[in-house]
Amino acid sequence: METGARLRVTDGGGRVSVDFDDDVKACAALVHRADPDRFMAVMAAPVAVRPKLFPLYALNVEVARAPWVTQETMIAEMRLQWWRDALQEIADGKAVRRHEVVTPLSQVLSPDLAAMLDEYVAVRRWDIYRDPFEDEAHFDAYINHSAGSLMVAAAQVLGEADEAVLRDFGYGVGVANWFRAIPDLEARGRIPLLDGTPESVRALAQKALDRLQRARSNAAGISSDARPALFAGWQAEWVLRQVVARPDRVAAGDLAQGEIRRRASLMWSVASGRW
């Protein structure tokens, strides 16, 4: 390894050499602190793709927490708008503002992907306020534009991948992560579900599981280059099956795998290639 501004990382056999500059290292540190599951997923991916995934997942950390860092709704709106403006600069091919996340992101995203991520930021306005989702379509749009669009961007910066397959998989992953977040959302005064009855929670979990399985049935649409981006969803099936079997685990906050199982299941997913 080299010290100083750039960190050089090789794979286990010393065959691949990738430079991690200070910005990418800062993105990795941010993801490590705030999103340990995605950090683990990136570290399980080939070395060469990590500098592409860390800026995207750092963006996700920043956008996800922007609505929560202040009680002032106007300031929260401004924080989200800052990220929309940064993505617009990338989409327009303009000079991009200097920032430890935006700068490496501009080297990863195509203009089309940057433009797509505008709505990914915009839907987070729901997090600022206390209004419930209007209907099922509103909830689905939130999951599709947040988790789904992140999955599309992460996979397509790596290689060829069918957007419809990615959005099915992203919906399943997004709902699984949403279930895990519900106790915290309710503690913050939000109304995260249209209907919190056990029957409705089970139905939502089954719908998400069905879309996850539909994505897998169309796995040919995901190239081997793009596949490491899907490692981030390695726990989704387990979570959704737990909710289908016992919807009460959502409110109880009982949807975390034990550490040994968590690590072993990721290793199995990577080794088997099954996402």
C-alpha positions in Angstrom: 0.0 0.0 0.0 1.0 3.6 -0.5 0.6 6.3 2.1 -0.4 9.9 1.6 -3.1 11.3 -0.7 -3.8 8.0 -2.4 -4.3 4.5 -1.0 -3.4 1.6 -3.3 -5.4 -1.6 -2.7 -4.7 -4.9 -4.4 -6.8 -8.1 -4.4 -5.7 -11.1 -2.4 -3.5 -12.3 -5.2 -2.0 -9.0 -5.9 -3.4 -9.0 -9.4 -5.6 -5.8 -9.3 -4.3 -2.4 -8.2 -6.8 0.3 -7.5 -6.0 3.8 -6.2 -8.3 5.2 -3.6 -7.9 9.0 -3.4 -8.8 11.1 -0.3 -12.4 11.6 -1.5 -13.1 7.9 -2.0 -11.5 7.1 1.3 -13.8 9.8 2.9 -16.8 8.2 1.2 -15.8 4.8 2.5 -15.4 6.1 6.0 -18.8 7.7 5.8 -20.5 4.5 4.6 -18.6 2.5 7.3 -19.9 4.7 10.1 -23.5 5.2 8.9 -24.4 2.2 6.7 -22.4 -0.9 7.9 -24.4 -3.3 5.8 -23.7 -1.6 2.6 -20.1 -1.2 3.6 -19.8 -4.9 4.1 -21.4 -5.5 0.7 -18.9 -3.2 -1.0 -16.0 -4.8 0.8 -17.2 -8.2 -0.5 -17.2 -6.9 -4.1 -14.1 -6.9 -6.3 -11.6 -4.3 -5.4 -11.9 -2.6 -8.8 -15.6 -1.7 -8.3 -15.3 -0.3 -4.8 -14.3 3.3 -5.9 -17.5 3.4 -7.9 -19.9 2.1 -5.2 -18.6 4.0 -2.2 -19.4 7.5 -3.6 -23.0 6.3 -4.5 -23.5 4.8 -1.1 -22.1 7.9 0.6 -24.6 10.0 -1.4 -27.3 7.7 0.0 -26.1 8.4 3.5 -26.1 12.1 3.0 -29.5 12.3 1.3 -31.1 9.9 3.8 -30.0 11.9 6.8 -30.6 15.4 5.3 -34.3 15.5 6.4 -33.5 14.5 10.0 -30.6 16.7 11.0 -32.8 19.7 11.8 -36.4 20.4 13.1 -36.6 23.3 10.7 -38.5 22.2 7.6 -37.1 25.0 5.4 -33.5 24.1 6.3 -34.2 20.4 5.6 -35.7 21.3 2.2 -32.6 23.4 1.4 -30.3 20.5 2.3 -32.2 18.2 -0.1 -32.2 21.0 -2.8 -28.4 21.3 -2.4 -28.0 17.6 -3.5 -30.5 18.1 -6.3 -28.5 21.0 -7.6 -25.2 19.0 -7.3 -26.7 16.2 -9.3 -28.0 18.7 -11.9 -24.5 20.0 -12.4 -23.4 16.4 -13.2 -26.4 15.8 -15.5 -25.7 19.1 -17.4 -22.0 18.4 -17.7 -21.2 21.7 -15.9 -18.3 22.4 -13.6 -19.2 20.4 -10.4 -18.9 21.9 -6.9 -15.9 20.7 -4.9 -17.1 18.2 -2.3 -15.8 15.0 -0.9 -18.9 13.1 -2.1 -19.9 15.1 -5.1 -16.5 15.2 -6.7 -16.0 11.4 -6.9 -19.6 11.0 -7.7 -19.1 13.2 -10.8 -16.5 10.7 -12.0 -18.8 7.8 -11.6 -22.3 8.9 -12.8 -23.3 9.4 -16.4 -25.4 12.5 -17.1 -28.5 10.2 -17.5 -28.0 8.5 -14.2 -27.4 11.8 -12.5 -30.7 13.1 -13.9 -32.5 10.0 -12.8 -31.3 10.5 -9.3 -33.0 13.9 -9.0 -36.3 12.2 -8.1 -34.4 9.9 -5.8 -33.5 13.0 -3.7 -36.9 14.7 -4.2 -39.0 11.8 -2.7 -37.1 12.2 0.6 -39.2 15.3 1.2 -41.7 12.9 2.7 -39.2 12.3 5.5 -39.3 16.0 6.5 -43.0 16.1 7.2 -45.5 14.0 9.3 -48.1 13.4 6.6 -48.9 9.7 5.9 -48.6 8.2 2.4 -51.6 9.0 0.4 -52.2 5.6 -1.0 -50.4 2.4 -2.2 -49.2 4.1 -5.4 -47.6 6.9 -3.3 -45.8 4.4 -1.0 -44.6 2.3 -4.0 -43.3 5.5 -5.7 -41.3 6.3 -2.6 -39.7 2.9 -2.5 -39.2 2.8 -6.3 -37.5 6.2 -6.5 -35.4 5.8 -3.3 -34.3 2.2 -3.0 -35.1 1.3 -6.7 -33.2 4.2 -8.2 -30.2 3.7 -6.0 -30.1 0.0 -7.1 -30.3 1.1 -10.8 -27.5 3.6 -10.4 -25.2 1.3 -8.5 -25.6 -1.6 -11.0 -25.4 0.5 -14.1 -22.2 2.3 -13.2 -20.6 -1.1 -13.1 -22.0 -2.7 -16.2 -25.0 -3.7 -18.4 -28.2 -4.3 -16.3 -31.9 -4.3 -17.2 -33.6 -1.5 -15.4 -36.9 -3.4 -14.9 -35.1 -6.3 -13.2 -33.2 -3.8 -11.0 -36.3 -2.0 -10.0 -38.0 -5.3 -9.0 -35.0 -6.3 -6.9 -34.7 -2.7 -5.5 -38.3 -2.8 -4.5 -37.8 -6.0 -2.5 -34.7 -4.7 -0.9 -36.3 -1.3 -0.2 -39.3 -2.8 1.5 -37.1 -5.1 3.6 -35.1 -2.1 4.8 -38.2 -0.1 5.4 -39.6 -2.8 7.7 -36.3 -2.7 9.7 -36.6 1.1 10.0 -40.2 1.3 11.1 -39.7 1.4 14.9 -37.3 4.4 14.5 -39.7 6.1 12.1 -42.6 5.7 14.4 -40.5 7.0 17.3 -39.8 10.1 15.2 -43.5 10.7 14.8 -43.9 9.4 11.2 -46.6 7.1 9.9 -44.6 4.6 7.8 -47.4 2.3 6.6 -50.8 2.7 5.0 -52.1 -0.1 7.2 -50.2 -1.5 10.1 -52.5 -4.5 10.7 -50.7 -7.9 10.6 -52.6 -8.9 7.5 -51.6 -5.8 5.6 -48.0 -6.0 6.8 -47.8 -9.6 5.7 -49.3 -8.8 2.3 -46.8 -6.0 1.7 -43.9 -8.4 2.6 -45.3 -11.0 0.2 -45.6 -8.5 -2.6 -42.0 -7.4 -2.0 -40.8 -11.0 -1.9 -42.7 -11.8 -5.2 -40.9 -8.9 -6.9 -37.6 -10.0 -5.5 -38.2 -13.5 -6.9 -39.3 -12.1 -10.2 -36.1 -10.2 -10.5 -34.1 -13.4 -9.8 -36.1 -15.2 -12.5 -34.8 -12.6 -14.9 -31.2 -12.8 -13.7 -30.0 -13.0 -17.3 -30.7 -9.3 -17.6 -27.9 -8.5 -15.1 -24.4 -8.8 -16.5 -21.6 -10.3 -14.4 -20.0 -6.8 -14.2 -23.1 -5.3 -12.7 -23.8 -8.1 -10.3 -21.7 -6.9 -7.3 -24.1 -3.9 -6.9 -26.8 -6.4 -5.9 -24.8 -7.8 -3.0 -26.3 -4.9 -1.0 -29.6 -6.7 -0.9 -28.3 -9.9 0.5 -30.5 -9.8 3.7 -33.7 -8.8 2.0 -35.2 -12.3 1.4 -34.5 -13.4 4.9 -36.2 -10.2 6.3 -39.2 -10.5 4.1 -39.7 -14.2 4.9 -39.6 -13.4 8.6 -42.3 -10.7 8.2 -44.5 -13.1 6.1 -44.2 -15.6 8.9 -44.5 -13.2 11.8 -45.7 -9.6 11.0 -45.4 -8.7 14.7 -41.6 -8.7 14.3 -41.7 -5.4 12.5 -43.2 -3.4 15.4 -40.9 -5.3 17.8 -37.8 -4.3 15.8 -36.8 -7.9 15.7 -35.5 -8.2 12.1 -31.8 -8.1 12.5 -29.7 -11.2 11.8 -27.1 -12.3 14.3 -23.6 -11.2 13.4 -22.4 -14.7 12.5 -25.4 -15.4 10.3 -25.2 -11.9 8.8 -21.6 -12.4 7.7 -22.0 -16.0 6.6 -25.1 -15.2 4.5 -23.1 -12.4 2.7 -20.2 -14.8 2.1 -22.6 -17.4 0.7 -24.3 -14.9 -1.6 -21.0 -13.7 -3.0 -19.6 -17.2 -3.4 -22.7 -18.6 -5.0 -23.4 -15.6 -7.2 -27.0 -15.7 -6.1 -28.4 -12.3 -5.3 
